[in-house]
Amino acid sequence: MSLLIASNIQNNPKYLKLVHARNTLGWSLSAIVCIMYFGFTLMIAYAPDILTNPIAPGSVIPMGMLIGLGVILASCATTGIYVYLANKTFDPIIAEIVREASK
């Protein structure tokens, strides 16, 4: 890619809006994941009795196991959300920006 095309892309208002939208989404999803992980860690430290309770009377599976699994699945879901939005929303905008800059 030539320097002229790269310069045209960087000066395009759609590109600046795209960068802002991607950063906002990425940081928002990262914050959600961090809150979940740190919340789970804080529960281990300050409320272990909640995590050691069985999920049902007579069960050997503790609540902490289900909550931990939920944290992992939610982390995978946030990754899926980002990939879906990147493919559906951001990729067409990128293609349009490159097409405009190449003219």
MODELLER restraints for C-alpha pairs under 7 A, 6 or more apart:
rsr = mdl.restraints
at = mdl.atoms
rsr.add(forms.Gaussian(group=physical.xy_distance, feature=features.Distance(at['CA:5:A'], at['CA:101:A']), mean=5.50, stdev=0.5))
rsr.add(forms.Gaussian(group=physical.xy_distance, feature=features.Distance(at['CA:5:A'], at['CA:102:A']), mean=6.08, stdev=0.5))
rsr.add(forms.Gaussian(group=physical.xy_distance, feature=features.Distance(at['CA:8:A'], at['CA:101:A']), mean=5.41, stdev=0.5))
rsr.add(forms.Gaussian(group=physical.xy_distance, feature=features.Distance(at['CA:9:A'], at['CA:15:A']), mean=6.53, stdev=0.5))
rsr.add(forms.Gaussian(group=physical.xy_distance, feature=features.Distance(at['CA:9:A'], at['CA:97:A']), mean=6.50, stdev=0.5))
rsr.add(forms.Gaussian(group=physical.xy_distance, feature=features.Distance(at['CA:9:A'], at['CA:98:A']), mean=6.74, stdev=0.5))
rsr.add(forms.Gaussian(group=physical.xy_distance, feature=features.Distance(at['CA:9:A'], at['CA:101:A']), mean=5.77, stdev=0.5))
rsr.add(forms.Gaussian(group=physical.xy_distance, feature=features.Distance(at['CA:15:A'], at['CA:97:A']), mean=6.78, stdev=0.5))
rsr.add(forms.Gaussian(group=physical.xy_distance, feature=features.Distance(at['CA:29:A'], at['CA:78:A']), mean=6.24, stdev=0.5))
rsr.add(forms.Gaussian(group=physical.xy_distance, feature=features.Distance(at['CA:33:A'], at['CA:75:A']), mean=5.97, stdev=0.5))
rsr.add(forms.Gaussian(group=physical.xy_distance, feature=features.Distance(at['CA:36:A'], at['CA:71:A']), mean=6.33, stdev=0.5))
rsr.add(forms.Gaussian(group=physical.xy_distance, feature=features.Distance(at['CA:37:A'], at['CA:71:A']), mean=6.88, stdev=0.5))
rsr.add(forms.Gaussian(group=physical.xy_distance, feature=features.Distance(at['CA:51:A'], at['CA:62:A']), mean=6.29, stdev=0.5))
rsr.add(forms.Gaussian(group=physical.xy_distance, feature=features.Distance(at['CA:51:A'], at['CA:63:A']), mean=4.94, stdev=0.5))
rsr.add(forms.Gaussian(group=physical.xy_distance, feature=features.Distance(at['CA:51:A'], at['CA:64:A']), mean=4.03, stdev=0.5))
rsr.add(forms.Gaussian(group=physical.xy_distance, feature=features.Distance(at['CA:52:A'], at['CA:62:A']), mean=5.16, stdev=0.5))
rsr.add(forms.Gaussian(group=physical.xy_distance, feature=features.Distance(at['CA:52:A'], at['CA:63:A']), mean=6.16, stdev=0.5))
rsr.add(forms.Gaussian(group=physical.xy_distance, feature=features.Distance(at['CA:52:A'], at['CA:64:A']), mean=6.23, stdev=0.5))
rsr.add(forms.Gaussian(group=physical.xy_distance, feature=features.Distance(at['CA:53:A'], at['CA:62:A']), mean=5.38, stdev=0.5))
rsr.add(forms.Gaussian(group=physical.xy_distance, feature=features.Distance(at['CA:53:A'], at['CA:63:A']), mean=5.77, stdev=0.5))
rsr.add(forms.Gaussian(group=physical.xy_distance, feature=features.Distance(at['CA:54:A'], at['CA:60:A']), mean=6.17, stdev=0.5))
rsr.add(forms.Gaussian(group=physical.xy_distance, feature=features.Distance(at['CA:54:A'], at['CA:61:A']), mean=5.55, stdev=0.5))
rsr.add(forms.Gaussian(group=physical.xy_distance, feature=features.Distance(at['CA:54:A'], at['CA:62:A']), mean=4.19, stdev=0.5))
rsr.add(forms.Gaussian(group=physical.xy_distance, feature=features.Distance(at['CA:54:A'], at['CA:63:A']), mean=5.70, stdev=0.5))
rsr.add(forms.Gaussian(group=physical.xy_distance, feature=features.Distance(at['CA:55:A'], at['CA:61:A']), mean=6.15, stdev=0.5))
rsr.add(forms.Gaussian(group=physical.xy_distance, feature=features.Distance(at['CA:55:A'], at['CA:62:A']), mean=5.65, stdev=0.5))
rsr.add(forms.Gaussian(group=physical.xy_distance, feature=features.Distance(at['CA:55:A'], at['CA:63:A']), mean=5.27, stdev=0.5))
